[in-house]
């Protein structure tokens, strides 16, 4: 794999495959992918807002030319990976059944960000930043036109693109996209490369298993949901972090410690310098919800308040 710069825009990562990067990959700044085989083009994820989706669409149109864009795959239901669908609604849009369902119940309508969070809260500050930073003027939801469970194959020119459901993990309906002849995997948010992952759904054991699926495909190039292009070593790092987090949290559950104690005592070791370390709180809460389902847990807003208040990135 040749070195690929981590700069905004479209970069070729392998023959017939490109990644669209949005550095530095923080909250809502996600990656997209493009695959072209023969005269057919597929897009993986469509960005977070109207402007970024438009920029991506213009770049992909230059790749596709007059052939157009036949297929879009949304890897999961986080808005930064599908809110841009309105710029691709002339295409077939595919997602897992669970992801498509999640898109219809997102916790925040991007058109109402300024209403989110109590006065003076970290969540309110974060939501108002997003409202100012991202462009949702004229936004409306465009949902997948097709869904699948398990796996599906998209024929592209004389080749194929394989889409595998690996959730619930990061979210309820995660999928990864494999281009066998190019040796490329687009992971969605199964991989936050060089940044702390977050587990909205879990179980974390499934997230670890999803990393194993990616590794089992033996890709030469891994395009993460956030961050620069990776090799399989980047997937192994994320896997190791998740194993460490899971083992620590299970020890705390066994000892009868509350989730807040598990969070405050978690040592990420060599991953301590990854941005957004406070995301560990939400991931720990997901582990507690799995293993202590009778215990009341915080709402999404309450969990995000702790994550954002502690987030120094």
N, C-alpha and C positions, 0 to 999 in steps of 0.2 A: 504494500500500500504506500503510495507516494504521500508526502506531507500535504495536508489540506489546511489552508489558513482558516482560522476561526474568525471570520469577519462577516458582516451583514451581507446577505445576498446569496446567489446560487453558485455552488461550487461542484465541479465534477469529482466524484469520489471513486468511481469505477466506470468501466465502459458502459454507457447507457444509463448510468445512475448519477443523480445529483442530490445534494443536500442544500436546503435553504436555512441559513443560520440567522438567529436574532441574539447576538451577544448583549449582555453577559449571561443570558439564560436564566435570569432571576424570575420572580413571580410573573407568570404570564408571557414571558419571552421564550417561545418554544421553537423547535425546529420542524421543518417539513421535508418531504422527500419527493423526488421525481424519478420515474422509471420510463424509459422509451425503448421499445423493442420493435424493429421494423418501422411501420408508420403509425404505431399506436402508443399512447401516453397515459400513464397512471400517476396520480398525485397522492401522497401520503400526508394527511393532515393539512389544514387550510388556514392556520394562523388564528390570531386572537381577536382581531378587530377589522374594521372595514378597510382602513388604509393599508395595513400589512397584508391583508388578503388580496387587495388590489395590486400591490407591488409584486406579490408572489405570482398572481395570475398573469401579469404582464411578462414576467420572466419565463414562465412556463409556456406562454404563447409563442415566445421566440424559439423555444426548443421544439414545440409541436408544429409550428407553422400552420398551414391551412388544414392540417389533419384534425386539429381540435384535441380536446382532452376527453377521453372516453370514460375514464373511471377515477373515482376518488375513494380512498379508504380512510375512514376516521378510526384511529387506534383506540380511542376511549372517549368518555363523556366529559372530561375536563374542557371547559370552554375555550381555552387557548389552543385546542387541537381541532375544534369544529366550528367555532363562531364565524369563521371565514367562509363557511359553505355557501353563503349567498352569492359569492363571486364565482361559484362553480356549479350553480344549480342547473346548468345545461348538461351536466354529466350524470352518469350513474354513480350514486353514492352508497358505499357499503360500510356496514359496521356490525359488530356482534349484536344479537338480540338484546343482551343486557345493557350494552352501551347505548343503543338507540332508546331504550326505556329510560335510562338515566338522563339523557339529553332533555327529556320532557319534564324533568323534575330537578333542574339545577338549583343549588341553594341561593344563587344570586342572579337575578335578571340584570344583565349589564347596562340596561337602560335606566336602572334604578339604584345604581351604586351609591349615590349620595345619601340614600336613605338607610344605608346599612351601618349598624354599630351604634351603641349608646354614646351620648355626648362625651367627648374627651377620651374615648377608648382607643386602644391601638388598632382595633378593627375598623373604627370609623376613619382614623387617619389613613390607614392602608386603602380602604375603599375609595376615599376621596382622591388619594394619589392615583389609583387606577382610573377613576373617572376623568381625571385631567390628562393622564399620560396616554391612554388609549382612545381610539376614535370609534365611538359607537353611533355616530350620527347616521340615522337612516337604517340602523341595524334591525334585522328580524331573523328569527330562527329558521333555518332550512335543515330539515331532518333527513336522515338516510332514506334512500328509496328502496334499498334491499338490506336484509339482515341474514345472519347465518349463526349457527352454533357449531362449535368444534373446530372446523376448518373449512376453507373454500379455496378454490383455484381460479385465478383470473387468467384467461388466455390473452396474451399480448403479442401481436404479430405472430412470429413463428416460435415464440417462447411462452413461458408461464411465470406467474407471480403467485407464490403460496402465502396464504393468510391464515395464521393460527390463533385461535382463542387461547389465552393463557391466564385469564382472570377467572374468578375474582382474585385480585392481588392489589395493585395500586388502586384500582377502582373495581367496580363490579364486573366490567366487561372488557378487560384489556385484550388487545390483539397485537401481534407482531407481523411484519411483512418481510418475506424472504424472497430474494431474487437469486435463484440457484446458479444460473449461468454466470452471474457477476460476482457471486460470493459476498453479497451484501444483505444485511438485516437492518431494517428500520424498526426500532424497538418501542416507539412511543415512550411513555414514562416508566417502562420497566427499567430503563436506565436513565438516571440523572448523572451524566459523566462529570466527575470531579466536583460533585455537589451532593448534599445530603438528600437521600430519597425520602418520600413521605408516603405513608400507607393510609389511604382513606377508607379502604374496605377490608383488605386482608382476606384470609389469614396470611400472616407473614410467611408461613411455611409454603403457601402457594406462590408468593413473590419470589422466594428462594428457588422454588421449582421452575418458575418462569425464566429465571436466570439460567438454570440448567438447560432448558429448552433452547435458548439462544446459543449457549456454548455447544450443545449437541449438533447444531447446524454447521459448526466449524467455519463461521464466516471470516473472510479476510478483512472486511470493513463492517463496523457497527455504527449506525447513525442513531444517536440517543434522542430522547424527547427534548432534552435540554443539555447544552454544553457542546464541546468540540467533538469531532469524529473520534471514534475509539477503535481499539483492537479488543480481542477477547479478554485481555488483561483488565480492561476497564470494567467489564461485566463481572469478572472474578472479584474485583475490589468491592463492588456493590454487594455482591453475594456475601462476602466476608463480613461486611458491615452489618448486613441484615441478620446473619447468624449470630454475631456478637450481641446485637440488640435483643434478639429473641431469647438467647440463653440467659442474659442478664435479667430480662423481665420475668421469665419463668421462675428464676430463683427468688425474685421479689414476691411473686404471687405465692410460691410455696411457703415463704416466710411470713405471709400475711401482711406485707407492706402495701400501702396504698399506691396508686399509680403515680401520684405526685412525687413520692419518695423514690420510686423506680426511675423517674425522669431525672430528678436532681442528683442521683447517685450513678447515673450511667456514664461510663468512661468510653468515649469513642476511639481511644488510643490513637493509632496513626491516622485516623480520619478526623481528628479534632479540628483541623484547619479547613475542612470542607465548608463552604458557605451554607447558611441556614441550618446550623446544628440543632436549633430549637424544634425543627420538624420532628425530632425524636419523640417529643411529647405526644403528638397525634399518633405516631406509629405505636408507641407504648399503649396508648388508650385502645387502639385496635386489638392489641394482644390481650389486654384485660377484658375487652368485650367478648372475645372469643372464649376465653378460659373462665371468666366469671360473669356469665350472661345475666345473672340475677342482680348484680350490683348496678345501681343507677349510674349512668355515665353522663358526661357533659354534652350539651348540644354542640353542633358544628360551630356556632358563634362563640361559645364558651371555650372550646378547645382552641380555636383560632386566636382568641384573645391572648392566651398564654404563649402560643407559638410566636405571634407577632410581637408581643411585648418583650420577649427574650431574643428576638431576631436582630442581631447586630449587623447583618449583611446588607 
